[in-house]
């Protein structure tokens, strides 16, 4: 039997219940981490979680500082902090284990029939990294790209539209292609890396069995590294795009 994700159809739209469930789980984990980190805050005797959160904040501050003057980038600190914590936690969730149930044709949830892709029975996977779903990474990217354009028009009104025609007017099509490529690369890079990592874990588990324990541990360690790097890259590119939109450097 194949492993599929629980998809239901409603109002002509496909809903991946596993992705929705994991989005909620990730949001709850990030919220709990933030609340625990700020509980009992102290300047003299900070807790370990407070030190952790302060380290993450300093890390994001350094990311912003490498792309623009921090005075201009300070309003985006919360954006960067939220993105890096959400994406990192989301990337990690699909690594340690999976939850799957065996269902038969005609099975339903919340009154909606599960789509088994024509199979009479299948293993439905309920646990995965939300960032292993292209719809999730695309949604994060849309938020980032919309914010960059809004902030560009709001804070760099005089020069924002002018940069589409730089260095010369005939470069307009190339500049538009560059703008279109930003969301595509941002969403697909994150999705591709995390999805491929989970596929490899599934291949190792199903293909090698108990013999694959050592390769599985090694691959999971590598996946943690990849997940952390992808969270960093996403936030870094977000701040790069933001700086390009809001910062205008006079030509000498």
Helices and strands as residue ranges (DSSP letters): E 3-5, E 7-10, E 13-16, H 17-38, H 48-67, H 70-73, G 74-76, H 77-93, E 100-104, E 108-109, E 112-113, E 121-125, G 130-132, H 134-155, H 157-160, G 162-165, G 169-171, H 172-208, G 209-212, H 213-246
